[in-house]
């Protein structure tokens, strides 16, 4: 279904991103020797975009620290 509210979006993030990644070594989960912020932002985009109507997801922003963040916009 179409994501229209924050509760639905929150559940989608928990099911597709937080659940699979929580407590895991991302190098193993993503099968890569190193994981960058850019890589994670793209992975999050890919996991969410497939469940949201085309054109609805505009930007993923991954904030690592106050001064370091990564954006991905498809």
mmCIF file as gemmi writes it, N, C-alpha and C atoms, coordinates in Angstrom:
data_model
loop_
_atom_site.group_PDB
_atom_site.id
_atom_site.type_symbol
_atom_site.label_atom_id
_atom_site.label_alt_id
_atom_site.label_comp_id
_atom_site.label_asym_id
_atom_site.label_entity_id
_atom_site.label_seq_id
_atom_site.pdbx_PDB_ins_code
_atom_site.Cartn_x
_atom_site.Cartn_y
_atom_site.Cartn_z
_atom_site.occupancy
_atom_site.B_iso_or_equiv
_atom_site.pdbx_formal_charge
_atom_site.auth_seq_id
_atom_site.auth_asym_id
_atom_site.pdbx_PDB_model_num
ATOM 1 N N . UNK Axp A 1 ? 0.815 -1.19 0 1 0 ? 1 A 1
ATOM 2 C CA . UNK Axp A 1 ? 0 0 0 1 0 ? 1 A 1
ATOM 3 C C . UNK Axp A 1 ? 0.858 1.253 0 1 0 ? 1 A 1
ATOM 4 N N . UNK Axp A 2 ? 0.202 2.353 -0.17 1 0 ? 2 A 1
ATOM 5 C CA . UNK Axp A 2 ? 0.89 3.631 -0.249 1 0 ? 2 A 1
ATOM 6 C C . UNK Axp A 2 ? 1.223 4.143 1.157 1 0 ? 2 A 1
ATOM 7 N N . UNK Axp A 3 ? 2.438 4.621 1.327 1 0 ? 3 A 1
ATOM 8 C CA . UNK Axp A 3 ? 2.838 5.188 2.611 1 0 ? 3 A 1
ATOM 9 C C . UNK Axp A 3 ? 2.308 6.611 2.675 1 0 ? 3 A 1
ATOM 10 N N . UNK Axp A 4 ? 1.424 6.871 3.638 1 0 ? 4 A 1
ATOM 11 C CA . UNK Axp A 4 ? 0.832 8.197 3.725 1 0 ? 4 A 1
ATOM 12 C C . UNK Axp A 4 ? 0.995 8.822 5.1 1 0 ? 4 A 1
ATOM 13 N N . UNK Axp A 5 ? 1.479 8.068 6.059 1 0 ? 5 A 1
ATOM 14 C CA . UNK Axp A 5 ? 1.593 8.645 7.39 1 0 ? 5 A 1
ATOM 15 C C . UNK Axp A 5 ? 2.876 8.195 8.065 1 0 ? 5 A 1
ATOM 16 N N . UNK Axp A 6 ? 3.248 8.908 9.1 1 0 ? 6 A 1
ATOM 17 C CA . UNK Axp A 6 ? 4.513 8.664 9.789 1 0 ? 6 A 1
ATOM 18 C C . UNK Axp A 6 ? 4.531 7.309 10.494 1 0 ? 6 A 1
ATOM 19 N N . UNK Axp A 7 ? 3.391 6.834 10.948 1 0 ? 7 A 1
ATOM 20 C CA . UNK Axp A 7 ? 3.329 5.537 11.623 1 0 ? 7 A 1
ATOM 21 C C . UNK Axp A 7 ? 3.667 4.423 10.634 1 0 ? 7 A 1
ATOM 22 N N . UNK Axp A 8 ? 3.112 4.497 9.443 1 0 ? 8 A 1
ATOM 23 C CA . UNK Axp A 8 ? 3.388 3.499 8.406 1 0 ? 8 A 1
ATOM 24 C C . UNK Axp A 8 ? 4.851 3.572 7.981 1 0 ? 8 A 1
ATOM 25 N N . UNK Axp A 9 ? 5.364 4.774 7.809 1 0 ? 9 A 1
ATOM 26 C CA . UNK Axp A 9 ? 6.768 4.946 7.422 1 0 ? 9 A 1
ATOM 27 C C . UNK Axp A 9 ? 7.688 4.416 8.515 1 0 ? 9 A 1
ATOM 28 N N . UNK Axp A 10 ? 7.358 4.696 9.764 1 0 ? 10 A 1
ATOM 29 C CA . UNK Axp A 10 ? 8.154 4.209 10.892 1 0 ? 10 A 1
ATOM 30 C C . UNK Axp A 10 ? 8.216 2.685 10.897 1 0 ? 10 A 1
ATOM 31 N N . UNK Axp A 11 ? 7.093 2.039 10.675 1 0 ? 11 A 1
ATOM 32 C CA . UNK Axp A 11 ? 7.04 0.573 10.634 1 0 ? 11 A 1
ATOM 33 C C . UNK Axp A 11 ? 7.88 0.037 9.479 1 0 ? 11 A 1
ATOM 34 N N . UNK Axp A 12 ? 7.807 0.696 8.332 1 0 ? 12 A 1
ATOM 35 C CA . UNK Axp A 12 ? 8.584 0.297 7.16 1 0 ? 12 A 1
ATOM 36 C C . UNK Axp A 12 ? 10.084 0.38 7.448 1 0 ? 12 A 1
ATOM 37 N N . UNK Axp A 13 ? 10.512 1.454 8.092 1 0 ? 13 A 1
ATOM 38 C CA . UNK Axp A 13 ? 11.932 1.617 8.445 1 0 ? 13 A 1
ATOM 39 C C . UNK Axp A 13 ? 12.346 0.526 9.437 1 0 ? 13 A 1
ATOM 40 N N . UNK Axp A 14 ? 11.508 0.264 10.426 1 0 ? 14 A 1
ATOM 41 C CA . UNK Axp A 14 ? 11.839 -0.787 11.399 1 0 ? 14 A 1
ATOM 42 C C . UNK Axp A 14 ? 11.944 -2.148 10.736 1 0 ? 14 A 1
ATOM 43 N N . UNK Axp A 15 ? 10.995 -2.47 9.853 1 0 ? 15 A 1
ATOM 44 C CA . UNK Axp A 15 ? 10.959 -3.793 9.226 1 0 ? 15 A 1
ATOM 45 C C . UNK Axp A 15 ? 12.061 -3.995 8.191 1 0 ? 15 A 1
ATOM 46 N N . UNK Axp A 16 ? 12.364 -2.971 7.419 1 0 ? 16 A 1
ATOM 47 C CA . UNK Axp A 16 ? 13.273 -3.13 6.282 1 0 ? 16 A 1
ATOM 48 C C . UNK Axp A 16 ? 14.701 -2.677 6.545 1 0 ? 16 A 1
ATOM 49 N N . UNK Axp A 17 ? 14.903 -1.862 7.589 1 0 ? 17 A 1
ATOM 50 C CA . UNK Axp A 17 ? 16.244 -1.329 7.835 1 0 ? 17 A 1
ATOM 51 C C . UNK Axp A 17 ? 16.731 -1.681 9.241 1 0 ? 17 A 1
ATOM 52 N N . UNK Axp A 18 ? 16.053 -1.187 10.246 1 0 ? 18 A 1
ATOM 53 C CA . UNK Axp A 18 ? 16.535 -1.365 11.608 1 0 ? 18 A 1
ATOM 54 C C . UNK Axp A 18 ? 16.554 -2.833 12.029 1 0 ? 18 A 1
ATOM 55 N N . UNK Axp A 19 ? 15.486 -3.552 11.764 1 0 ? 19 A 1
ATOM 56 C CA . UNK Axp A 19 ? 15.414 -4.964 12.14 1 0 ? 19 A 1
ATOM 57 C C . UNK Axp A 19 ? 16.553 -5.788 11.556 1 0 ? 19 A 1
ATOM 58 N N . UNK Axp A 20 ? 16.712 -5.769 10.224 1 0 ? 20 A 1
ATOM 59 C CA . UNK Axp A 20 ? 17.772 -6.583 9.607 1 0 ? 20 A 1
ATOM 60 C C . UNK Axp A 20 ? 19.192 -6.161 9.999 1 0 ? 20 A 1
ATOM 61 N N . UNK Axp A 21 ? 19.412 -4.88 10.319 1 0 ? 21 A 1
ATOM 62 C CA . UNK Axp A 21 ? 20.764 -4.392 10.58 1 0 ? 21 A 1
ATOM 63 C C . UNK Axp A 21 ? 21.123 -4.335 12.064 1 0 ? 21 A 1
ATOM 64 N N . UNK Axp A 22 ? 20.142 -4.302 12.95 1 0 ? 22 A 1
ATOM 65 C CA . UNK Axp A 22 ? 20.392 -4.074 14.367 1 0 ? 22 A 1
ATOM 66 C C . UNK Axp A 22 ? 21.307 -5.133 14.962 1 0 ? 22 A 1
ATOM 67 N N . UNK Axp A 23 ? 22.409 -4.697 15.538 1 0 ? 23 A 1
ATOM 68 C CA . UNK Axp A 23 ? 23.336 -5.59 16.209 1 0 ? 23 A 1
ATOM 69 C C . UNK Axp A 23 ? 24.198 -6.426 15.283 1 0 ? 23 A 1
ATOM 70 N N . UNK Axp A 24 ? 24.109 -6.192 13.98 1 0 ? 24 A 1
ATOM 71 C CA . UNK Axp A 24 ? 24.849 -6.986 13.005 1 0 ? 24 A 1
ATOM 72 C C . UNK Axp A 24 ? 26.13 -6.277 12.571 1 0 ? 24 A 1
ATOM 73 N N . UNK Axp A 25 ? 27.085 -7.05 12.128 1 0 ? 25 A 1
ATOM 74 C CA . UNK Axp A 25 ? 28.28 -6.496 11.497 1 0 ? 25 A 1
ATOM 75 C C . UNK Axp A 25 ? 27.882 -6.19 10.058 1 0 ? 25 A 1
ATOM 76 N N . UNK Axp A 26 ? 27.783 -4.904 9.724 1 0 ? 26 A 1
ATOM 77 C CA . UNK Axp A 26 ? 27.299 -4.527 8.397 1 0 ? 26 A 1
ATOM 78 C C . UNK Axp A 26 ? 28.213 -5.01 7.279 1 0 ? 26 A 1
ATOM 79 N N . UNK Axp A 27 ? 29.485 -5.209 7.574 1 0 ? 27 A 1
ATOM 80 C CA . UNK Axp A 27 ? 30.383 -5.747 6.541 1 0 ? 27 A 1
ATOM 81 C C . UNK Axp A 27 ? 29.937 -7.146 6.131 1 0 ? 27 A 1
ATOM 82 N N . UNK Axp A 28 ? 29.452 -7.916 7.09 1 0 ? 28 A 1
ATOM 83 C CA . UNK Axp A 28 ? 28.979 -9.277 6.799 1 0 ? 28 A 1
ATOM 84 C C . UNK Axp A 28 ? 27.603 -9.224 6.143 1 0 ? 28 A 1
ATOM 85 N N . UNK Axp A 29 ? 26.687 -8.464 6.721 1 0 ? 29 A 1
ATOM 86 C CA . UNK Axp A 29 ? 25.324 -8.377 6.188 1 0 ? 29 A 1
ATOM 87 C C . UNK Axp A 29 ? 25.326 -7.875 4.749 1 0 ? 29 A 1
ATOM 88 N N . UNK Axp A 30 ? 26.175 -6.892 4.45 1 0 ? 30 A 1
ATOM 89 C CA . UNK Axp A 30 ? 26.207 -6.289 3.117 1 0 ? 30 A 1
ATOM 90 C C . UNK Axp A 30 ? 27.275 -6.908 2.218 1 0 ? 30 A 1
ATOM 91 N N . UNK Axp A 31 ? 27.988 -7.911 2.734 1 0 ? 31 A 1
ATOM 92 C CA . UNK Axp A 31 ? 29.01 -8.633 1.966 1 0 ? 31 A 1
ATOM 93 C C . UNK Axp A 31 ? 30.016 -7.69 1.305 1 0 ? 31 A 1
ATOM 94 N N . UNK Axp A 32 ? 30.606 -6.834 2.124 1 0 ? 32 A 1
ATOM 95 C CA . UNK Axp A 32 ? 31.597 -5.884 1.62 1 0 ? 32 A 1
ATOM 96 C C . UNK Axp A 32 ? 32.695 -5.722 2.669 1 0 ? 32 A 1
ATOM 97 N N . UNK Axp A 33 ? 33.953 -5.512 2.228 1 0 ? 33 A 1
ATOM 98 C CA . UNK Axp A 33 ? 35.042 -5.395 3.194 1 0 ? 33 A 1
ATOM 99 C C . UNK Axp A 33 ? 34.989 -4.122 4.042 1 0 ? 33 A 1
ATOM 100 N N . UNK Axp A 34 ? 34.367 -3.081 3.516 1 0 ? 34 A 1
ATOM 101 C CA . UNK Axp A 34 ? 34.214 -1.859 4.303 1 0 ? 34 A 1
ATOM 102 C C . UNK Axp A 34 ? 32.872 -1.232 3.986 1 0 ? 34 A 1
ATOM 103 N N . UNK Axp A 35 ? 32.325 -0.546 4.956 1 0 ? 35 A 1
ATOM 104 C CA . UNK Axp A 35 ? 31.003 0.069 4.803 1 0 ? 35 A 1
ATOM 105 C C . UNK Axp A 35 ? 31.152 1.567 4.98 1 0 ? 35 A 1
ATOM 106 N N . UNK Axp A 36 ? 30.7 2.324 3.989 1 0 ? 36 A 1
ATOM 107 C CA . UNK Axp A 36 ? 30.765 3.78 4.078 1 0 ? 36 A 1
ATOM 108 C C . UNK Axp A 36 ? 29.365 4.343 4.312 1 0 ? 36 A 1
ATOM 109 N N . UNK Axp A 37 ? 29.322 5.582 4.763 1 0 ? 37 A 1
ATOM 110 C CA . UNK Axp A 37 ? 28.035 6.247 4.945 1 0 ? 37 A 1
ATOM 111 C C . UNK Axp A 37 ? 27.26 6.331 3.652 1 0 ? 37 A 1
ATOM 112 N N . UNK Axp A 38 ? 27.974 6.602 2.555 1 0 ? 38 A 1
ATOM 113 C CA . UNK Axp A 38 ? 27.322 6.68 1.248 1 0 ? 38 A 1
ATOM 114 C C . UNK Axp A 38 ? 26.678 5.345 0.889 1 0 ? 38 A 1
ATOM 115 N N . UNK Axp A 39 ? 27.401 4.263 1.178 1 0 ? 39 A 1
ATOM 116 C CA . UNK Axp A 39 ? 26.9 2.919 0.869 1 0 ? 39 A 1
ATOM 117 C C . UNK Axp A 39 ? 25.636 2.616 1.679 1 0 ? 39 A 1
ATOM 118 N N . UNK Axp A 40 ? 25.669 2.935 2.965 1 0 ? 40 A 1
ATOM 119 C CA . UNK Axp A 40 ? 24.501 2.673 3.813 1 0 ? 40 A 1
ATOM 120 C C . UNK Axp A 40 ? 23.302 3.502 3.361 1 0 ? 40 A 1
ATOM 121 N N . UNK Axp A 41 ? 23.519 4.768 3.017 1 0 ? 41 A 1
ATOM 122 C CA . UNK Axp A 41 ? 22.419 5.615 2.553 1 0 ? 41 A 1
ATOM 123 C C . UNK Axp A 41 ? 21.762 5.017 1.31 1 0 ? 41 A 1
ATOM 124 N N . UNK Axp A 42 ? 22.567 4.494 0.386 1 0 ? 42 A 1
ATOM 125 C CA . UNK Axp A 42 ? 22.013 3.878 -0.831 1 0 ? 42 A 1
ATOM 126 C C . UNK Axp A 42 ? 21.252 2.598 -0.495 1 0 ? 42 A 1
ATOM 127 N N . UNK Axp A 43 ? 21.802 1.787 0.407 1 0 ? 43 A 1
ATOM 128 C CA . UNK Axp A 43 ? 21.129 0.547 0.815 1 0 ? 43 A 1
ATOM 129 C C . UNK Axp A 43 ? 19.763 0.873 1.44 1 0 ? 43 A 1
ATOM 130 N N . UNK Axp A 44 ? 19.726 1.891 2.309 1 0 ? 44 A 1
ATOM 131 C CA . UNK Axp A 44 ? 18.459 2.291 2.939 1 0 ? 44 A 1
ATOM 132 C C . UNK Axp A 44 ? 17.48 2.742 1.863 1 0 ? 44 A 1
ATOM 133 N N . UNK Axp A 45 ? 17.962 3.546 0.912 1 0 ? 45 A 1
ATOM 134 C CA . UNK Axp A 45 ? 17.107 3.995 -0.2 1 0 ? 45 A 1
ATOM 135 C C . UNK Axp A 45 ? 16.508 2.788 -0.916 1 0 ? 45 A 1
ATOM 136 N N . UNK Axp A 46 ? 17.36 1.845 -1.287 1 0 ? 46 A 1
ATOM 137 C CA . UNK Axp A 46 ? 16.903 0.678 -2.046 1 0 ? 46 A 1
ATOM 138 C C . UNK Axp A 46 ? 15.861 -0.125 -1.268 1 0 ? 46 A 1
ATOM 139 N N . UNK Axp A 47 ? 16.063 -0.269 0.034 1 0 ? 47 A 1
ATOM 140 C CA . UNK Axp A 47 ? 15.141 -1.053 0.857 1 0 ? 47 A 1
ATOM 141 C C . UNK Axp A 47 ? 13.803 -0.347 1.046 1 0 ? 47 A 1
ATOM 142 N N . UNK Axp A 48 ? 13.803 0.987 1.055 1 0 ? 48 A 1
ATOM 143 C CA . UNK Axp A 48 ? 12.552 1.721 1.251 1 0 ? 48 A 1
ATOM 144 C C . UNK Axp A 48 ? 11.844 2.031 -0.063 1 0 ? 48 A 1
ATOM 145 N N . UNK Axp A 49 ? 12.617 2.368 -1.097 1 0 ? 49 A 1
ATOM 146 C CA . UNK Axp A 49 ? 12.017 2.796 -2.369 1 0 ? 49 A 1
ATOM 147 C C . UNK Axp A 49 ? 11.134 1.714 -2.978 1 0 ? 49 A 1
ATOM 148 N N . UNK Axp A 50 ? 11.502 0.456 -2.761 1 0 ? 50 A 1
ATOM 149 C CA . UNK Axp A 50 ? 10.712 -0.633 -3.343 1 0 ? 50 A 1
ATOM 150 C C . UNK Axp A 50 ? 9.339 -0.782 -2.683 1 0 ? 50 A 1
ATOM 151 N N . UNK Axp A 51 ? 9.143 -0.158 -1.522 1 0 ? 51 A 1
ATOM 152 C CA . UNK Axp A 51 ? 7.868 -0.278 -0.808 1 0 ? 51 A 1
ATOM 153 C C . UNK Axp A 51 ? 7.053 1.015 -0.829 1 0 ? 51 A 1
ATOM 154 N N . UNK Axp A 52 ? 7.6 2.034 -1.486 1 0 ? 52 A 1
ATOM 155 C CA . UNK Axp A 52 ? 6.944 3.342 -1.535 1 0 ? 52 A 1
ATOM 156 C C . UNK Axp A 52 ? 6.639 3.649 -2.99 1 0 ? 52 A 1
ATOM 157 N N . UNK Axp A 53 ? 5.469 4.221 -3.295 1 0 ? 53 A 1
ATOM 158 C CA . UNK Axp A 53 ? 5.137 4.523 -4.689 1 0 ? 53 A 1
ATOM 159 C C . UNK Axp A 53 ? 6.237 5.337 -5.38 1 0 ? 53 A 1
ATOM 160 N N . UNK Axp A 54 ? 6.503 4.994 -6.63 1 0 ? 54 A 1
ATOM 161 C CA . UNK Axp A 54 ? 7.556 5.666 -7.403 1 0 ? 54 A 1
ATOM 162 C C . UNK Axp A 54 ? 7.389 7.182 -7.35 1 0 ? 54 A 1
ATOM 163 N N . UNK Axp A 55 ? 8.502 7.866 -7.102 1 0 ? 55 A 1
ATOM 164 C CA . UNK Axp A 55 ? 8.482 9.329 -7.073 1 0 ? 55 A 1
ATOM 165 C C . UNK Axp A 55 ? 8.161 9.916 -5.718 1 0 ? 55 A 1
ATOM 166 N N . UNK Axp A 56 ? 7.751 9.079 -4.758 1 0 ? 56 A 1
ATOM 167 C CA . UNK Axp A 56 ? 7.374 9.592 -3.442 1 0 ? 56 A 1
ATOM 168 C C . UNK Axp A 56 ? 8.577 9.806 -2.521 1 0 ? 56 A 1
ATOM 169 N N . UNK Axp A 57 ? 9.565 8.911 -2.625 1 0 ? 57 A 1
ATOM 170 C CA . UNK Axp A 57 ? 10.757 9.028 -1.796 1 0 ? 57 A 1
ATOM 171 C C . UNK Axp A 57 ? 11.707 9.991 -2.488 1 0 ? 57 A 1
ATOM 172 N N . UNK Axp A 58 ? 12.083 11.057 -1.788 1 0 ? 58 A 1
ATOM 173 C CA . UNK Axp A 58 ? 12.901 12.083 -2.417 1 0 ? 58 A 1
ATOM 174 C C . UNK Axp A 58 ? 14.341 12.089 -1.954 1 0 ? 58 A 1
ATOM 175 N N . UNK Axp A 59 ? 14.588 11.749 -0.684 1 0 ? 59 A 1
ATOM 176 C CA . UNK Axp A 59 ? 15.938 11.858 -0.152 1 0 ? 59 A 1
ATOM 177 C C . UNK Axp A 59 ? 16.097 10.99 1.083 1 0 ? 59 A 1
ATOM 178 N N . UNK Axp A 60 ? 17.25 10.335 1.162 1 0 ? 60 A 1
ATOM 179 C CA . UNK Axp A 60 ? 17.648 9.639 2.381 1 0 ? 60 A 1
ATOM 180 C C . UNK Axp A 60 ? 18.819 10.426 2.945 1 0 ? 60 A 1
ATOM 181 N N . UNK Axp A 61 ? 18.755 10.765 4.215 1 0 ? 61 A 1
ATOM 182 C CA . UNK Axp A 61 ? 19.864 11.456 4.864 1 0 ? 61 A 1
ATOM 183 C C . UNK Axp A 61 ? 20.28 10.635 6.069 1 0 ? 61 A 1
ATOM 184 N N . UNK Axp A 62 ? 21.532 10.206 6.066 1 0 ? 62 A 1
ATOM 185 C CA . UNK Axp A 62 ? 22.1 9.424 7.15 1 0 ? 62 A 1
ATOM 186 C C . UNK Axp A 62 ? 23.006 10.359 7.941 1 0 ? 62 A 1
ATOM 187 N N . UNK Axp A 63 ? 22.679 10.589 9.209 1 0 ? 63 A 1
ATOM 188 C CA . UNK Axp A 63 ? 23.452 11.503 10.055 1 0 ? 63 A 1
ATOM 189 C C . UNK Axp A 63 ? 24.325 10.671 10.988 1 0 ? 63 A 1
ATOM 190 N N . UNK Axp A 64 ? 25.628 10.795 10.802 1 0 ? 64 A 1
ATOM 191 C CA . UNK Axp A 64 ? 26.567 10.026 11.63 1 0 ? 64 A 1
ATOM 192 C C . UNK Axp A 64 ? 26.943 10.823 12.875 1 0 ? 64 A 1
ATOM 193 N N . UNK Axp A 65 ? 27.274 12.091 12.69 1 0 ? 65 A 1
ATOM 194 C CA . UNK Axp A 65 ? 27.557 12.998 13.8 1 0 ? 65 A 1
ATOM 195 C C . UNK Axp A 65 ? 26.981 14.35 13.43 1 0 ? 65 A 1
ATOM 196 N N . UNK Axp A 66 ? 27.083 15.3 14.32 1 0 ? 66 A 1
ATOM 197 C CA . UNK Axp A 66 ? 26.573 16.644 14.041 1 0 ? 66 A 1
ATOM 198 C C . UNK Axp A 66 ? 27.185 17.215 12.764 1 0 ? 66 A 1
ATOM 199 N N . UNK Axp A 67 ? 28.452 16.878 12.522 1 0 ? 67 A 1
ATOM 200 C CA . UNK Axp A 67 ? 29.169 17.457 11.395 1 0 ? 67 A 1
ATOM 201 C C . UNK Axp A 67 ? 29.344 16.523 10.2 1 0 ? 67 A 1
ATOM 202 N N . UNK Axp A 68 ? 28.841 15.305 10.289 1 0 ? 68 A 1
ATOM 203 C CA . UNK Axp A 68 ? 29.054 14.335 9.216 1 0 ? 68 A 1
ATOM 204 C C . UNK Axp A 68 ? 27.746 13.651 8.86 1 0 ? 68 A 1
ATOM 205 N N . UNK Axp A 69 ? 27.281 13.865 7.636 1 0 ? 69 A 1
ATOM 206 C CA . UNK Axp A 69 ? 26.082 13.2 7.181 1 0 ? 69 A 1
ATOM 207 C C . UNK Axp A 69 ? 26.23 12.829 5.706 1 0 ? 69 A 1
ATOM 208 N N . UNK Axp A 70 ? 25.384 11.919 5.256 1 0 ? 70 A 1
ATOM 209 C CA . UNK Axp A 70 ? 25.415 11.434 3.882 1 0 ? 70 A 1
ATOM 210 C C . UNK Axp A 70 ? 24.013 11.474 3.33 1 0 ? 70 A 1
ATOM 211 N N . UNK Axp A 71 ? 23.882 11.879 2.064 1 0 ? 71 A 1
ATOM 212 C CA . UNK Axp A 71 ? 22.567 11.933 1.423 1 0 ? 71 A 1
ATOM 213 C C . UNK Axp A 71 ? 22.571 11.087 0.172 1 0 ? 71 A 1
ATOM 214 N N . UNK Axp A 72 ? 21.4 10.503 -0.118 1 0 ? 72 A 1
ATOM 215 C CA . UNK Axp A 72 ? 21.222 9.755 -1.35 1 0 ? 72 A 1
ATOM 216 C C . UNK Axp A 72 ? 19.834 10.074 -1.865 1 0 ? 72 A 1
ATOM 217 N N . UNK Axp A 73 ? 19.744 10.37 -3.156 1 0 ? 73 A 1
ATOM 218 C CA . UNK Axp A 73 ? 18.457 10.747 -3.741 1 0 ? 73 A 1
ATOM 219 C C . UNK Axp A 73 ? 18.17 9.927 -5.002 1 0 ? 73 A 1
ATOM 220 N N . UNK Axp A 74 ? 18.423 8.643 -4.928 1 0 ? 74 A 1
ATOM 221 C CA . UNK Axp A 74 ? 18.095 7.764 -6.041 1 0 ? 74 A 1
ATOM 222 C C . UNK Axp A 74 ? 19.022 7.948 -7.194 1 0 ? 74 A 1
